[in-house]
Every structure is written in structure tokens, then in C-alpha cells.
Amino acid sequence: MIDNTITDDQVRVMDIMAQIKKLNAMIDLHQTESKDAVMVSQYKDMKQRFLLELKEIMSEYQIDVQV
């Protein structure tokens, strides 16, 4: 039997992925439109932190994520 209950981890993974999607758009915008290297760097740093959190969550399920 499959448990259809959504866990806190699943919600957090979905949130992280949504945040990364938004960050990717902001990185693209600042790389192409404003050429603002500081903003690009800040957004990339935020993305890296989200990816590390995602890796940590996935490791609890014995899934190895390469970041």
C-alpha cells in the first residue's frame, strides 16, 4: 500500500526546487541584462546553499546528489 501523505521533506524539496528555478531566472537576467557581477555572485551563492540543503535531505533517503 502506498502512503500518499506529503512529508515535511517533500514539501521542503519542492520549495527548494522552486527557489532554484527563480534564482536561475535572476542569474540569467543579471548575466545578460544588467551585467551585474555582484548580483550574479550573490544569486549563485544562494543557489549553492539551496543545493547543499537539497543534498542533505536526499542523503537521508540514501540518494547521492552531486553538487
CHARMM internal coordinates of N, CA and C (Angstrom, degrees):
IC EDIT
DIST 1 N 1 CA 1.4356
DIST 1 CA 1 C 1.5382
ANGL 1 N 1 CA 1 C 109.15
DIST 1 C 2 N 1.3301
ANGL 1 CA 1 C 2 N 116.86
DIHE 1 N 1 CA 1 C 2 N 136.13
DIST 2 N 2 CA 1.4653
ANGL 1 C 2 N 2 CA 122.72
DIHE 1 CA 1 C 2 N 2 CA -178.73
DIST 2 CA 2 C 1.5260
ANGL 2 N 2 CA 2 C 108.82
DIHE 1 C 2 N 2 CA 2 C -94.67
DIST 2 C 3 N 1.3419
ANGL 2 CA 2 C 3 N 115.45
DIHE 2 N 2 CA 2 C 3 N 130.88
DIST 3 N 3 CA 1.4553
ANGL 2 C 3 N 3 CA 121.47
DIHE 2 CA 2 C 3 N 3 CA 176.61
DIST 3 CA 3 C 1.5214
ANGL 3 N 3 CA 3 C 108.26
DIHE 2 C 3 N 3 CA 3 C -88.34
DIST 3 C 4 N 1.3185
ANGL 3 CA 3 C 4 N 116.95
DIHE 3 N 3 CA 3 C 4 N 116.05
DIST 4 N 4 CA 1.4627
ANGL 3 C 4 N 4 CA 121.79
DIHE 3 CA 3 C 4 N 4 CA -177.64
DIST 4 CA 4 C 1.5234
ANGL 4 N 4 CA 4 C 112.98
DIHE 3 C 4 N 4 CA 4 C -89.74
DIST 4 C 5 N 1.3197
ANGL 4 CA 4 C 5 N 117.63
DIHE 4 N 4 CA 4 C 5 N 11.13
DIST 5 N 5 CA 1.4532
ANGL 4 C 5 N 5 CA 121.54
DIHE 4 CA 4 C 5 N 5 CA 179.19
DIST 5 CA 5 C 1.5262
ANGL 5 N 5 CA 5 C 109.50
DIHE 4 C 5 N 5 CA 5 C -72.01
DIST 5 C 6 N 1.3032
ANGL 5 CA 5 C 6 N 115.99
DIHE 5 N 5 CA 5 C 6 N 131.11
DIST 6 N 6 CA 1.4653
ANGL 5 C 6 N 6 CA 120.63
DIHE 5 CA 5 C 6 N 6 CA 178.30
DIST 6 CA 6 C 1.5267
ANGL 6 N 6 CA 6 C 108.11
DIHE 5 C 6 N 6 CA 6 C -85.26
DIST 6 C 7 N 1.3226
ANGL 6 CA 6 C 7 N 115.57
DIHE 6 N 6 CA 6 C 7 N 127.03
DIST 7 N 7 CA 1.4593
ANGL 6 C 7 N 7 CA 120.90
DIHE 6 CA 6 C 7 N 7 CA -178.21
DIST 7 CA 7 C 1.5300
ANGL 7 N 7 CA 7 C 110.91
DIHE 6 C 7 N 7 CA 7 C -90.13
DIST 7 C 8 N 1.3227
ANGL 7 CA 7 C 8 N 115.24
DIHE 7 N 7 CA 7 C 8 N 165.21
DIST 8 N 8 CA 1.4708
ANGL 7 C 8 N 8 CA 120.45
DIHE 7 CA 7 C 8 N 8 CA 176.09
DIST 8 CA 8 C 1.5245
ANGL 8 N 8 CA 8 C 110.89
DIHE 7 C 8 N 8 CA 8 C -59.67
DIST 8 C 9 N 1.3414
ANGL 8 CA 8 C 9 N 116.53
DIHE 8 N 8 CA 8 C 9 N -38.46
DIST 9 N 9 CA 1.4695
ANGL 8 C 9 N 9 CA 120.27
DIHE 8 CA 8 C 9 N 9 CA 178.25
DIST 9 CA 9 C 1.5251
ANGL 9 N 9 CA 9 C 111.12
DIHE 8 C 9 N 9 CA 9 C -61.46
DIST 9 C 10 N 1.3238
ANGL 9 CA 9 C 10 N 116.92
DIHE 9 N 9 CA 9 C 10 N -42.40
DIST 10 N 10 CA 1.4626
ANGL 9 C 10 N 10 CA 119.94
DIHE 9 CA 9 C 10 N 10 CA -179.61
DIST 10 CA 10 C 1.5264
ANGL 10 N 10 CA 10 C 111.42
DIHE 9 C 10 N 10 CA 10 C -64.59
DIST 10 C 11 N 1.3211
ANGL 10 CA 10 C 11 N 115.54
DIHE 10 N 10 CA 10 C 11 N -41.08
DIST 11 N 11 CA 1.4625
ANGL 10 C 11 N 11 CA 119.92
DIHE 10 CA 10 C 11 N 11 CA 178.14
DIST 11 CA 11 C 1.5234
ANGL 11 N 11 CA 11 C 109.71
DIHE 10 C 11 N 11 CA 11 C -63.19
DIST 11 C 12 N 1.3347
ANGL 11 CA 11 C 12 N 116.28
DIHE 11 N 11 CA 11 C 12 N -43.60
DIST 12 N 12 CA 1.4750
ANGL 11 C 12 N 12 CA 120.09
DIHE 11 CA 11 C 12 N 12 CA -179.08
DIST 12 CA 12 C 1.5216
ANGL 12 N 12 CA 12 C 110.97
DIHE 11 C 12 N 12 CA 12 C -65.35
DIST 12 C 13 N 1.3324
ANGL 12 CA 12 C 13 N 117.84
DIHE 12 N 12 CA 12 C 13 N -40.33
DIST 13 N 13 CA 1.4678
ANGL 12 C 13 N 13 CA 120.82
DIHE 12 CA 12 C 13 N 13 CA 178.19
DIST 13 CA 13 C 1.5300
ANGL 13 N 13 CA 13 C 109.93
DIHE 12 C 13 N 13 CA 13 C -61.41
DIST 13 C 14 N 1.3132
ANGL 13 CA 13 C 14 N 117.03
DIHE 13 N 13 CA 13 C 14 N -44.04
DIST 14 N 14 CA 1.4656
ANGL 13 C 14 N 14 CA 119.96
DIHE 13 CA 13 C 14 N 14 CA 178.64
DIST 14 CA 14 C 1.5231
ANGL 14 N 14 CA 14 C 110.99
DIHE 13 C 14 N 14 CA 14 C -63.41
DIST 14 C 15 N 1.3382
ANGL 14 CA 14 C 15 N 116.83
DIHE 14 N 14 CA 14 C 15 N -39.80
DIST 15 N 15 CA 1.4601
ANGL 14 C 15 N 15 CA 120.86
DIHE 14 CA 14 C 15 N 15 CA 178.56
DIST 15 CA 15 C 1.5244
ANGL 15 N 15 CA 15 C 110.92
DIHE 14 C 15 N 15 CA 15 C -64.72
DIST 15 C 16 N 1.3242
ANGL 15 CA 15 C 16 N 116.31
DIHE 15 N 15 CA 15 C 16 N -45.05
DIST 16 N 16 CA 1.4691
ANGL 15 C 16 N 16 CA 120.11
DIHE 15 CA 15 C 16 N 16 CA 178.93
DIST 16 CA 16 C 1.5206
ANGL 16 N 16 CA 16 C 110.51
DIHE 15 C 16 N 16 CA 16 C -59.75
DIST 16 C 17 N 1.3167
ANGL 16 CA 16 C 17 N 116.95
DIHE 16 N 16 CA 16 C 17 N -43.88
DIST 17 N 17 CA 1.4643
ANGL 16 C 17 N 17 CA 119.77
DIHE 16 CA 16 C 17 N 17 CA -179.04
DIST 17 CA 17 C 1.5295
ANGL 17 N 17 CA 17 C 111.01
DIHE 16 C 17 N 17 CA 17 C -64.18
DIST 17 C 18 N 1.3235
ANGL 17 CA 17 C 18 N 116.93
DIHE 17 N 17 CA 17 C 18 N -38.73
DIST 18 N 18 CA 1.4652
ANGL 17 C 18 N 18 CA 120.20
DIHE 17 CA 17 C 18 N 18 CA 177.36
DIST 18 CA 18 C 1.5282
ANGL 18 N 18 CA 18 C 110.37
DIHE 17 C 18 N 18 CA 18 C -65.27
DIST 18 C 19 N 1.3217
ANGL 18 CA 18 C 19 N 116.81
DIHE 18 N 18 CA 18 C 19 N -40.94
DIST 19 N 19 CA 1.4613
ANGL 18 C 19 N 19 CA 120.65
DIHE 18 CA 18 C 19 N 19 CA 178.42
DIST 19 CA 19 C 1.5297
ANGL 19 N 19 CA 19 C 111.18
DIHE 18 C 19 N 19 CA 19 C -64.23
DIST 19 C 20 N 1.3270
ANGL 19 CA 19 C 20 N 116.68
DIHE 19 N 19 CA 19 C 20 N -41.79
DIST 20 N 20 CA 1.4648
ANGL 19 C 20 N 20 CA 120.70
DIHE 19 CA 19 C 20 N 20 CA 178.71
DIST 20 CA 20 C 1.5289
ANGL 20 N 20 CA 20 C 110.60
DIHE 19 C 20 N 20 CA 20 C -63.23
DIST 20 C 21 N 1.3208
ANGL 20 CA 20 C 21 N 116.36
DIHE 20 N 20 CA 20 C 21 N -40.12
DIST 21 N 21 CA 1.4642
ANGL 20 C 21 N 21 CA 120.12
DIHE 20 CA 20 C 21 N 21 CA 178.57
DIST 21 CA 21 C 1.5311
ANGL 21 N 21 CA 21 C 110.42
DIHE 20 C 21 N 21 CA 21 C -60.38
DIST 21 C 22 N 1.3296
ANGL 21 CA 21 C 22 N 116.77
DIHE 21 N 21 CA 21 C 22 N -43.39
DIST 22 N 22 CA 1.4624
ANGL 21 C 22 N 22 CA 120.96
DIHE 21 CA 21 C 22 N 22 CA 178.43
DIST 22 CA 22 C 1.5313
ANGL 22 N 22 CA 22 C 110.77
DIHE 21 C 22 N 22 CA 22 C -66.20
DIST 22 C 23 N 1.3244
ANGL 22 CA 22 C 23 N 115.87
DIHE 22 N 22 CA 22 C 23 N -41.46
DIST 23 N 23 CA 1.4670
ANGL 22 C 23 N 23 CA 119.55
DIHE 22 CA 22 C 23 N 23 CA 179.01
DIST 23 CA 23 C 1.5198
ANGL 23 N 23 CA 23 C 111.25
DIHE 22 C 23 N 23 CA 23 C -63.60
DIST 23 C 24 N 1.3214
ANGL 23 CA 23 C 24 N 117.60
DIHE 23 N 23 CA 23 C 24 N -40.43
DIST 24 N 24 CA 1.4665
ANGL 23 C 24 N 24 CA 120.87
DIHE 23 CA 23 C 24 N 24 CA 177.53
DIST 24 CA 24 C 1.5210
ANGL 24 N 24 CA 24 C 110.69
DIHE 23 C 24 N 24 CA 24 C -58.14
DIST 24 C 25 N 1.3332
ANGL 24 CA 24 C 25 N 116.44
DIHE 24 N 24 CA 24 C 25 N -41.61
DIST 25 N 25 CA 1.4683
ANGL 24 C 25 N 25 CA 120.54
DIHE 24 CA 24 C 25 N 25 CA 178.66
DIST 25 CA 25 C 1.5256
ANGL 25 N 25 CA 25 C 110.66
DIHE 24 C 25 N 25 CA 25 C -64.74
DIST 25 C 26 N 1.3229
ANGL 25 CA 25 C 26 N 116.70
DIHE 25 N 25 CA 25 C 26 N -41.08
DIST 26 N 26 CA 1.4678
ANGL 25 C 26 N 26 CA 120.12
DIHE 25 CA 25 C 26 N 26 CA 179.53
DIST 26 CA 26 C 1.5303
ANGL 26 N 26 CA 26 C 111.28
DIHE 25 C 26 N 26 CA 26 C -68.56
DIST 26 C 27 N 1.3127
ANGL 26 CA 26 C 27 N 116.60
DIHE 26 N 26 CA 26 C 27 N -38.52
DIST 27 N 27 CA 1.4738
ANGL 26 C 27 N 27 CA 120.04
DIHE 26 CA 26 C 27 N 27 CA 176.96
DIST 27 CA 27 C 1.5196
ANGL 27 N 27 CA 27 C 109.77
DIHE 26 C 27 N 27 CA 27 C -61.91
DIST 27 C 28 N 1.3333
ANGL 27 CA 27 C 28 N 116.22
DIHE 27 N 27 CA 27 C 28 N -47.33
DIST 28 N 28 CA 1.4672
ANGL 27 C 28 N 28 CA 120.10
DIHE 27 CA 27 C 28 N 28 CA 178.99
DIST 28 CA 28 C 1.5282
ANGL 28 N 28 CA 28 C 111.21
DIHE 27 C 28 N 28 CA 28 C -60.12
DIST 28 C 29 N 1.3236
ANGL 28 CA 28 C 29 N 116.63
DIHE 28 N 28 CA 28 C 29 N -43.46
DIST 29 N 29 CA 1.4553
ANGL 28 C 29 N 29 CA 121.22
DIHE 28 CA 28 C 29 N 29 CA -179.51
DIST 29 CA 29 C 1.5285
ANGL 29 N 29 CA 29 C 111.20
DIHE 28 C 29 N 29 CA 29 C -59.85
DIST 29 C 30 N 1.3183
ANGL 29 CA 29 C 30 N 116.02
DIHE 29 N 29 CA 29 C 30 N -48.62
DIST 30 N 30 CA 1.4617
ANGL 29 C 30 N 30 CA 119.57
DIHE 29 CA 29 C 30 N 30 CA -176.33
DIST 30 CA 30 C 1.5300
ANGL 30 N 30 CA 30 C 112.77
DIHE 29 C 30 N 30 CA 30 C -75.20
DIST 30 C 31 N 1.3172
ANGL 30 CA 30 C 31 N 117.05
DIHE 30 N 30 CA 30 C 31 N -22.92
DIST 31 N 31 CA 1.4668
ANGL 30 C 31 N 31 CA 118.71
DIHE 30 CA 30 C 31 N 31 CA 175.98
DIST 31 CA 31 C 1.5246
ANGL 31 N 31 CA 31 C 110.96
DIHE 30 C 31 N 31 CA 31 C -76.59
DIST 31 C 32 N 1.3317
ANGL 31 CA 31 C 32 N 116.48
DIHE 31 N 31 CA 31 C 32 N -34.46
DIST 32 N 32 CA 1.4613
ANGL 31 C 32 N 32 CA 119.18
DIHE 31 CA 31 C 32 N 32 CA -174.34
DIST 32 CA 32 C 1.5207
ANGL 32 N 32 CA 32 C 114.10
DIHE 31 C 32 N 32 CA 32 C -99.22
DIST 32 C 33 N 1.3389
ANGL 32 CA 32 C 33 N 117.15
DIHE 32 N 32 CA 32 C 33 N -38.12
DIST 33 N 33 CA 1.4598
ANGL 32 C 33 N 33 CA 120.03
DIHE 32 CA 32 C 33 N 33 CA -174.08
DIST 33 CA 33 C 1.5238
ANGL 33 N 33 CA 33 C 112.74
DIHE 32 C 33 N 33 CA 33 C -90.88
DIST 33 C 34 N 1.3097
ANGL 33 CA 33 C 34 N 117.20
DIHE 33 N 33 CA 33 C 34 N -58.98
DIST 34 N 34 CA 1.4605
ANGL 33 C 34 N 34 CA 119.71
DIHE 33 CA 33 C 34 N 34 CA -171.77
DIST 34 CA 34 C 1.5249
ANGL 34 N 34 CA 34 C 113.26
DIHE 33 C 34 N 34 CA 34 C -93.22
DIST 34 C 35 N 1.3200
ANGL 34 CA 34 C 35 N 116.43
DIHE 34 N 34 CA 34 C 35 N -17.29
DIST 35 N 35 CA 1.4757
ANGL 34 C 35 N 35 CA 121.15
DIHE 34 CA 34 C 35 N 35 CA -178.05
DIST 35 CA 35 C 1.5329
ANGL 35 N 35 CA 35 C 111.06
DIHE 34 C 35 N 35 CA 35 C 56.41
DIST 35 C 36 N 1.3331
ANGL 35 CA 35 C 36 N 115.93
DIHE 35 N 35 CA 35 C 36 N 32.86
DIST 36 N 36 CA 1.4663
ANGL 35 C 36 N 36 CA 121.78
DIHE 35 CA 35 C 36 N 36 CA -177.16
DIST 36 CA 36 C 1.5298
ANGL 36 N 36 CA 36 C 109.16
DIHE 35 C 36 N 36 CA 36 C -90.12
DIST 36 C 37 N 1.3194
ANGL 36 CA 36 C 37 N 115.79
DIHE 36 N 36 CA 36 C 37 N 96.23
DIST 37 N 37 CA 1.4664
ANGL 36 C 37 N 37 CA 121.61
DIHE 36 CA 36 C 37 N 37 CA -175.63
DIST 37 CA 37 C 1.5295
ANGL 37 N 37 CA 37 C 112.27
DIHE 36 C 37 N 37 CA 37 C -64.04
DIST 37 C 38 N 1.3262
ANGL 37 CA 37 C 38 N 117.02
DIHE 37 N 37 CA 37 C 38 N -31.99
DIST 38 N 38 CA 1.4667
ANGL 37 C 38 N 38 CA 120.09
DIHE 37 CA 37 C 38 N 38 CA 179.69
DIST 38 CA 38 C 1.5258
ANGL 38 N 38 CA 38 C 110.07
DIHE 37 C 38 N 38 CA 38 C -66.17
DIST 38 C 39 N 1.3222
ANGL 38 CA 38 C 39 N 116.32
DIHE 38 N 38 CA 38 C 39 N -45.84
DIST 39 N 39 CA 1.4693
ANGL 38 C 39 N 39 CA 119.74
DIHE 38 CA 38 C 39 N 39 CA 179.27
DIST 39 CA 39 C 1.5286
ANGL 39 N 39 CA 39 C 110.69
DIHE 38 C 39 N 39 CA 39 C -64.06
DIST 39 C 40 N 1.3187
ANGL 39 CA 39 C 40 N 116.92
DIHE 39 N 39 CA 39 C 40 N -42.61
DIST 40 N 40 CA 1.4694
ANGL 39 C 40 N 40 CA 120.59
DIHE 39 CA 39 C 40 N 40 CA 178.04
DIST 40 CA 40 C 1.5182
ANGL 40 N 40 CA 40 C 109.72
DIHE 39 C 40 N 40 CA 40 C -58.06
DIST 40 C 41 N 1.3188
ANGL 40 CA 40 C 41 N 116.21
DIHE 40 N 40 CA 40 C 41 N -45.09
DIST 41 N 41 CA 1.4548
ANGL 40 C 41 N 41 CA 120.61
DIHE 40 CA 40 C 41 N 41 CA -179.82
DIST 41 CA 41 C 1.5257
ANGL 41 N 41 CA 41 C 111.36
DIHE 40 C 41 N 41 CA 41 C -62.23
DIST 41 C 42 N 1.3121
ANGL 41 CA 41 C 42 N 117.31
DIHE 41 N 41 CA 41 C 42 N -42.42
DIST 42 N 42 CA 1.4626
ANGL 41 C 42 N 42 CA 121.09
DIHE 41 CA 41 C 42 N 42 CA 179.55
DIST 42 CA 42 C 1.5241
ANGL 42 N 42 CA 42 C 111.66
DIHE 41 C 42 N 42 CA 42 C -64.75
DIST 42 C 43 N 1.3235
ANGL 42 CA 42 C 43 N 116.54
DIHE 42 N 42 CA 42 C 43 N -43.26
DIST 43 N 43 CA 1.4638
ANGL 42 C 43 N 43 CA 120.10
DIHE 42 CA 42 C 43 N 43 CA 179.29
DIST 43 CA 43 C 1.5298
ANGL 43 N 43 CA 43 C 111.16
DIHE 42 C 43 N 43 CA 43 C -66.62
DIST 43 C 44 N 1.3276
ANGL 43 CA 43 C 44 N 116.58
DIHE 43 N 43 CA 43 C 44 N -38.16
DIST 44 N 44 CA 1.4648
ANGL 43 C 44 N 44 CA 119.51
DIHE 43 CA 43 C 44 N 44 CA 177.69
DIST 44 CA 44 C 1.5258
ANGL 44 N 44 CA 44 C 111.07
DIHE 43 C 44 N 44 CA 44 C -65.94
DIST 44 C 45 N 1.3255
ANGL 44 CA 44 C 45 N 116.88
DIHE 44 N 44 CA 44 C 45 N -36.95
DIST 45 N 45 CA 1.4586
ANGL 44 C 45 N 45 CA 120.82
DIHE 44 CA 44 C 45 N 45 CA 177.00
DIST 45 CA 45 C 1.5324
ANGL 45 N 45 CA 45 C 110.53
DIHE 44 C 45 N 45 CA 45 C -63.98
DIST 45 C 46 N 1.3230
ANGL 45 CA 45 C 46 N 116.89
DIHE 45 N 45 CA 45 C 46 N -44.06
DIST 46 N 46 CA 1.4604
ANGL 45 C 46 N 46 CA 120.95
DIHE 45 CA 45 C 46 N 46 CA 177.57
DIST 46 CA 46 C 1.5293
ANGL 46 N 46 CA 46 C 110.52
DIHE 45 C 46 N 46 CA 46 C -61.14
DIST 46 C 47 N 1.3146
ANGL 46 CA 46 C 47 N 115.84
DIHE 46 N 46 CA 46 C 47 N -43.05
DIST 47 N 47 CA 1.4650
ANGL 46 C 47 N 47 CA 120.65
DIHE 46 CA 46 C 47 N 47 CA 179.02
DIST 47 CA 47 C 1.5246
ANGL 47 N 47 CA 47 C 110.73
DIHE 46 C 47 N 47 CA 47 C -61.32
DIST 47 C 48 N 1.3160
ANGL 47 CA 47 C 48 N 116.68
DIHE 47 N 47 CA 47 C 48 N -42.65
DIST 48 N 48 CA 1.4615
ANGL 47 C 48 N 48 CA 121.03
DIHE 47 CA 47 C 48 N 48 CA 179.79
DIST 48 CA 48 C 1.5276
ANGL 48 N 48 CA 48 C 110.90
DIHE 47 C 48 N 48 CA 48 C -61.33
DIST 48 C 49 N 1.3293
ANGL 48 CA 48 C 49 N 116.69
DIHE 48 N 48 CA 48 C 49 N -41.48
DIST 49 N 49 CA 1.4674
ANGL 48 C 49 N 49 CA 120.14
DIHE 48 CA 48 C 49 N 49 CA 178.71
DIST 49 CA 49 C 1.5203
ANGL 49 N 49 CA 49 C 111.32
DIHE 48 C 49 N 49 CA 49 C -64.60
DIST 49 C 50 N 1.3277
ANGL 49 CA 49 C 50 N 117.55
DIHE 49 N 49 CA 49 C 50 N -39.86
DIST 50 N 50 CA 1.4650
ANGL 49 C 50 N 50 CA 120.61
DIHE 49 CA 49 C 50 N 50 CA 175.94
DIST 50 CA 50 C 1.5272
ANGL 50 N 50 CA 50 C 110.88
DIHE 49 C 50 N 50 CA 50 C -63.92
DIST 50 C 51 N 1.3292
ANGL 50 CA 50 C 51 N 116.53
DIHE 50 N 50 CA 50 C 51 N -41.29
DIST 51 N 51 CA 1.4626
ANGL 50 C 51 N 51 CA 119.82
DIHE 50 CA 50 C 51 N 51 CA 179.66
DIST 51 CA 51 C 1.5265
ANGL 51 N 51 CA 51 C 111.80
DIHE 50 C 51 N 51 CA 51 C -64.12
DIST 51 C 52 N 1.3194
ANGL 51 CA 51 C 52 N 116.65
DIHE 51 N 51 CA 51 C 52 N -38.67
DIST 52 N 52 CA 1.4654
ANGL 51 C 52 N 52 CA 119.59
DIHE 51 CA 51 C 52 N 52 CA 177.42
DIST 52 CA 52 C 1.5226
ANGL 52 N 52 CA 52 C 111.14
DIHE 51 C 52 N 52 CA 52 C -66.34
DIST 52 C 53 N 1.3142
ANGL 52 CA 52 C 53 N 117.11
DIHE 52 N 52 CA 52 C 53 N -38.34
DIST 53 N 53 CA 1.4615
ANGL 52 C 53 N 53 CA 119.91
DIHE 52 CA 52 C 53 N 53 CA 176.57
DIST 53 CA 53 C 1.5245
ANGL 53 N 53 CA 53 C 110.48
DIHE 52 C 53 N 53 CA 53 C -65.04
DIST 53 C 54 N 1.3242
ANGL 53 CA 53 C 54 N 116.25
DIHE 53 N 53 CA 53 C 54 N -42.62
DIST 54 N 54 CA 1.4660
ANGL 53 C 54 N 54 CA 120.75
DIHE 53 CA 53 C 54 N 54 CA 177.44
DIST 54 CA 54 C 1.5261
ANGL 54 N 54 CA 54 C 110.69
DIHE 53 C 54 N 54 CA 54 C -60.40
DIST 54 C 55 N 1.3199
ANGL 54 CA 54 C 55 N 116.54
DIHE 54 N 54 CA 54 C 55 N -42.85
DIST 55 N 55 CA 1.4669
ANGL 54 C 55 N 55 CA 121.30
DIHE 54 CA 54 C 55 N 55 CA 178.61
DIST 55 CA 55 C 1.5299
ANGL 55 N 55 CA 55 C 110.51
DIHE 54 C 55 N 55 CA 55 C -60.19
DIST 55 C 56 N 1.3294
ANGL 55 CA 55 C 56 N 116.43
DIHE 55 N 55 CA 55 C 56 N -42.08
DIST 56 N 56 CA 1.4616
ANGL 55 C 56 N 56 CA 121.23
DIHE 55 CA 55 C 56 N 56 CA 179.73
DIST 56 CA 56 C 1.5282
ANGL 56 N 56 CA 56 C 111.43
DIHE 55 C 56 N 56 CA 56 C -63.04
DIST 56 C 57 N 1.3243
ANGL 56 CA 56 C 57 N 116.19
DIHE 56 N 56 CA 56 C 57 N -45.25
DIST 57 N 57 CA 1.4657
ANGL 56 C 57 N 57 CA 120.16
DIHE 56 CA 56 C 57 N 57 CA 179.05
DIST 57 CA 57 C 1.5166
ANGL 57 N 57 CA 57 C 110.36
DIHE 56 C 57 N 57 CA 57 C -61.98
DIST 57 C 58 N 1.3266
ANGL 57 CA 57 C 58 N 116.51
DIHE 57 N 57 CA 57 C 58 N -46.04
DIST 58 N 58 CA 1.4629
ANGL 57 C 58 N 58 CA 120.61
DIHE 57 CA 57 C 58 N 58 CA -177.01
DIST 58 CA 58 C 1.5222
ANGL 58 N 58 CA 58 C 112.02
DIHE 57 C 58 N 58 CA 58 C -66.28
DIST 58 C 59 N 1.3305
ANGL 58 CA 58 C 59 N 117.21
DIHE 58 N 58 CA 58 C 59 N -30.89
DIST 59 N 59 CA 1.4625
ANGL 58 C 59 N 59 CA 119.64
DIHE 58 CA 58 C 59 N 59 CA 179.91
DIST 59 CA 59 C 1.5263
ANGL 59 N 59 CA 59 C 111.19
DIHE 58 C 59 N 59 CA 59 C -65.13
DIST 59 C 60 N 1.3252
ANGL 59 CA 59 C 60 N 117.70
DIHE 59 N 59 CA 59 C 60 N -27.29
DIST 60 N 60 CA 1.4626
ANGL 59 C 60 N 60 CA 121.19
DIHE 59 CA 59 C 60 N 60 CA 176.14
DIST 60 CA 60 C 1.5291
ANGL 60 N 60 CA 60 C 111.19
DIHE 59 C 60 N 60 CA 60 C -63.69
DIST 60 C 61 N 1.3274
ANGL 60 CA 60 C 61 N 116.50
DIHE 60 N 60 CA 60 C 61 N -21.56
DIST 61 N 61 CA 1.4573
ANGL 60 C 61 N 61 CA 122.46
DIHE 60 CA 60 C 61 N 61 CA 178.39
DIST 61 CA 61 C 1.5360
ANGL 61 N 61 CA 61 C 111.34
DIHE 60 C 61 N 61 CA 61 C -102.76
DIST 61 C 62 N 1.3178
ANGL 61 CA 61 C 62 N 115.47
DIHE 61 N 61 CA 61 C 62 N 14.67
DIST 62 N 62 CA 1.4593
ANGL 61 C 62 N 62 CA 124.11
DIHE 61 CA 61 C 62 N 62 CA -178.52
DIST 62 CA 62 C 1.5280
ANGL 62 N 62 CA 62 C 111.68
DIHE 61 C 62 N 62 CA 62 C 56.67
DIST 62 C 63 N 1.3348
ANGL 62 CA 62 C 63 N 114.57
DIHE 62 N 62 CA 62 C 63 N 42.38
DIST 63 N 63 CA 1.4611
ANGL 62 C 63 N 63 CA 122.07
DIHE 62 CA 62 C 63 N 63 CA 175.04
DIST 63 CA 63 C 1.5174
ANGL 63 N 63 CA 63 C 106.84
DIHE 62 C 63 N 63 CA 63 C -114.31
DIST 63 C 64 N 1.3218
ANGL 63 CA 63 C 64 N 116.13
DIHE 63 N 63 CA 63 C 64 N 120.90
DIST 64 N 64 CA 1.4631
ANGL 63 C 64 N 64 CA 121.75
DIHE 63 CA 63 C 64 N 64 CA -178.33
DIST 64 CA 64 C 1.5218
ANGL 64 N 64 CA 64 C 109.31
DIHE 63 C 64 N 64 CA 64 C -90.16
DIST 64 C 65 N 1.3122
ANGL 64 CA 64 C 65 N 115.92
DIHE 64 N 64 CA 64 C 65 N 115.60
DIST 65 N 65 CA 1.4484
ANGL 64 C 65 N 65 CA 122.47
DIHE 64 CA 64 C 65 N 65 CA 179.65
DIST 65 CA 65 C 1.5203
ANGL 65 N 65 CA 65 C 108.20
DIHE 64 C 65 N 65 CA 65 C -104.77
DIST 65 C 66 N 1.3135
ANGL 65 CA 65 C 66 N 116.72
DIHE 65 N 65 CA 65 C 66 N 128.29
DIST 66 N 66 CA 1.4616
ANGL 65 C 66 N 66 CA 122.29
DIHE 65 CA 65 C 66 N 66 CA 177.22
DIST 66 CA 66 C 1.5190
ANGL 66 N 66 CA 66 C 108.45
DIHE 65 C 66 N 66 CA 66 C -89.68
DIST 66 C 67 N 1.3299
ANGL 66 CA 66 C 67 N 116.35
DIHE 66 N 66 CA 66 C 67 N 122.92
DIST 67 N 67 CA 1.4711
ANGL 66 C 67 N 67 CA 120.63
DIHE 66 CA 66 C 67 N 67 CA 179.69
DIST 67 CA 67 C 1.5025
ANGL 67 N 67 CA 67 C 108.56
DIHE 66 C 67 N 67 CA 67 C -116.19
END
COOR INIT
IC SEED 1 N 1 CA 1 C
IC BUILD
